[in-house]
Amino acid sequence: MNQTLEVSSILTENRIRDLDVSNKQELLEQLLDMVKDSDRILDFDQVRKAIFDREKAGSTGIGNGFAIPHARTKYASDFVVSIARIKKGVDFGSDDGKAVTIAILIVASDTQDKEYIRLLSRLMLRLRNPDFVKQLHEAPDAKSIYNLFKSSK
């Protein structure tokens, strides 16, 4: 695979929401709810279990207000992504202790090793860009967030 895998290539506008949740559990449930209807999810209960098992192994809160809950599982046929901005922020157990205000859920097939690493790496690069992060927080709606991911490289 020579082409760089981008979040924008697998993200859909209807899987981006502003949420008013009060804890990590609610946030994960809402992120999962956004991908539940995807034809790429082969067994939703097993995907849900994989996400929660991954969180039990260690928080996917990466600091600076971001979390990237993720799992590779045989119960997904391909990538599915959802994004949430959290109005008040929630404790996600991040090492820096900051509340998470943006969470990006990634579900992938257990056969997508290299693509999975590439996608996480590209996403991390974006989230380290202060201009991108500022635009992400200031975007007025889901369409603007979607377009931000589409236009940034």
Backbone torsions as a table, in degrees:
resi	resn	phi	psi	omega
1	MET	NA	104.1	-179.0
2	ASN	-84.4	-30.0	-178.3
3	GLN	-74.2	138.3	178.7
4	THR	-74.4	129.0	178.2
5	LEU	-77.3	127.5	-178.7
6	GLU	-116.0	146.7	174.9
7	VAL	-55.6	-40.0	-176.6
8	SER	-60.2	-25.0	-178.7
9	SER	-76.9	-15.5	-179.1
10	ILE	-121.8	-2.6	-179.0
11	LEU	-89.6	142.8	172.5
12	THR	-122.9	148.8	-175.3
13	GLU	-58.3	-34.2	-178.0
14	ASN	-74.5	-1.7	177.0
15	ARG	-109.0	27.4	176.2
16	ILE	-126.7	126.2	-178.8
17	ARG	-145.8	153.3	166.4
18	ASP	-91.4	130.2	-175.9
19	LEU	-122.1	148.5	172.8
20	ASP	-115.3	86.4	-179.6
21	VAL	-120.7	159.5	-175.0
22	SER	-113.5	-6.4	179.6
23	ASN	-155.0	170.0	-177.2
24	LYS	-59.0	-44.6	-179.5
25	GLN	-56.6	-50.0	179.8
26	GLU	-61.1	-41.9	-179.5
27	LEU	-61.4	-48.3	179.3
28	LEU	-61.4	-41.4	179.2
29	GLU	-61.4	-41.8	-179.6
30	GLN	-68.2	-42.3	176.9
31	LEU	-60.5	-43.3	178.3
32	LEU	-65.8	-38.7	179.1
33	ASP	-58.9	-33.4	-179.7
34	MET	-68.3	-25.6	-178.7
35	VAL	-102.8	-4.8	-173.9
36	LYS	-54.5	-37.1	-175.4
37	ASP	-86.7	1.6	-179.2
38	SER	-68.7	138.1	176.5
39	ASP	-72.6	-6.4	176.8
40	ARG	-83.9	-13.5	176.6
41	ILE	-89.8	113.3	-174.9
42	LEU	-86.6	-31.3	177.8
43	ASP	-149.2	100.0	-173.3
44	PHE	-60.1	-42.3	-178.8
45	ASP	-60.3	-38.4	178.9
46	GLN	-71.9	-35.8	175.9
47	VAL	-64.6	-45.2	177.7
48	ARG	-57.8	-45.7	179.0
49	LYS	-60.4	-42.6	-179.7
50	ALA	-62.2	-40.4	178.7
51	ILE	-65.5	-46.7	-179.0
52	PHE	-69.1	-35.9	175.6
53	ASP	-63.1	-40.4	178.6
54	ARG	-62.4	-40.3	178.9
55	GLU	-66.7	-36.2	177.7
56	LYS	-64.6	-32.1	179.9
57	ALA	-71.1	-23.4	-179.8
58	GLY	163.5	141.7	-177.7
59	SER	-61.4	140.8	174.4
60	THR	-96.7	14.7	170.9
61	GLY	-71.2	119.0	-173.0
62	ILE	-99.3	0.6	179.2
63	GLY	100.1	169.4	-179.3
64	ASN	55.6	26.7	176.8
65	GLY	87.0	11.1	-178.0
66	PHE	-115.0	147.8	170.8
67	ALA	-137.2	143.4	176.4
68	ILE	-128.4	74.7	175.6
69	PRO	-62.8	133.5	-174.5
70	HIS	-154.1	157.9	175.6
71	ALA	-161.4	145.7	169.4
72	ARG	-106.5	134.2	-175.3
73	THR	-152.7	150.3	176.5
74	LYS	-71.1	-7.4	-179.5
75	TYR	-92.4	13.0	171.1
76	ALA	-129.2	140.3	-178.4
77	SER	-92.9	-18.4	-177.3
78	ASP	-166.2	177.0	-179.2
79	PHE	-62.5	141.9	169.3
80	VAL	-140.5	134.1	-176.3
81	VAL	-129.8	143.1	169.4
82	SER	-136.8	151.7	-177.4
83	ILE	-130.5	138.4	176.4
84	ALA	-132.5	138.2	166.1
85	ARG	-103.1	132.4	-174.8
86	ILE	-106.8	119.5	-172.7
87	LYS	-54.1	-51.6	-175.9
88	LYS	-100.5	-8.7	-175.5
89	GLY	79.4	150.0	178.3
90	VAL	-133.5	150.8	175.4
91	ASP	-71.0	124.1	-177.2
92	PHE	-119.6	4.8	-178.4
93	GLY	74.4	25.8	178.9
94	SER	-66.3	148.2	-179.7
95	ASP	-58.3	-34.2	-178.4
96	ASP	-83.9	-3.0	176.9
97	GLY	75.9	-0.2	-179.5
98	LYS	-77.6	143.5	176.6
99	ALA	-66.7	144.8	178.6
100	VAL	-84.2	126.7	177.2
101	THR	-113.0	-14.0	175.4
102	ILE	-138.1	126.7	179.0
103	ALA	-126.5	137.1	-179.7
104	ILE	-125.0	110.8	179.4
105	LEU	-87.0	132.0	176.2
106	ILE	-127.4	123.4	173.9
107	VAL	-117.1	135.4	-179.5
108	ALA	-140.9	162.7	173.8
109	SER	-70.0	150.7	178.8
110	ASP	-71.7	-1.9	177.5
111	THR	-98.8	-0.1	-174.1
112	GLN	-100.6	49.6	-175.4
113	ASP	-57.0	-60.5	-175.7
114	LYS	-65.0	-43.4	-179.6
115	GLU	-63.0	-38.3	179.9
116	TYR	-61.7	-47.0	178.3
117	ILE	-64.4	-42.2	178.2
118	ARG	-61.0	-44.0	-179.2
119	LEU	-63.6	-46.7	178.1
120	LEU	-61.0	-41.0	179.6
121	SER	-63.8	-45.6	178.9
122	ARG	-62.0	-41.5	-180.0
123	LEU	-64.4	-44.3	178.8
124	MET	-60.9	-40.1	177.4
125	LEU	-60.1	-44.7	178.4
126	ARG	-61.5	-43.2	-175.7
127	LEU	-72.9	-9.6	173.8
128	ARG	-92.6	-5.6	179.5
129	ASN	-88.7	110.9	-175.8
130	PRO	-59.6	-34.7	178.9
131	ASP	-66.7	-43.2	178.4
132	PHE	-62.5	-45.3	-178.8
133	VAL	-61.8	-43.4	178.9
134	LYS	-60.9	-45.9	179.2
135	GLN	-64.1	-37.1	179.0
136	LEU	-62.4	-44.5	179.2
137	HIS	-69.7	-33.0	-174.9
138	GLU	-91.3	-9.7	-179.1
139	ALA	-57.0	133.2	-174.8
140	PRO	-74.0	-22.2	-174.6
141	ASP	-160.6	177.7	-177.7
142	ALA	-60.3	-40.9	180.0
143	LYS	-60.2	-41.1	179.3
144	SER	-65.9	-40.1	177.3
145	ILE	-64.8	-44.8	178.0
146	TYR	-57.6	-47.7	-179.4
147	ASN	-65.4	-33.3	176.9
148	LEU	-62.4	-45.5	177.1
149	PHE	-65.5	-38.0	-179.7
150	LYS	-65.7	-36.0	-172.7
151	SER	-91.6	-15.0	-178.0
152	SER	-95.9	144.8	179.2
153	LYS	-128.8	NA	NA
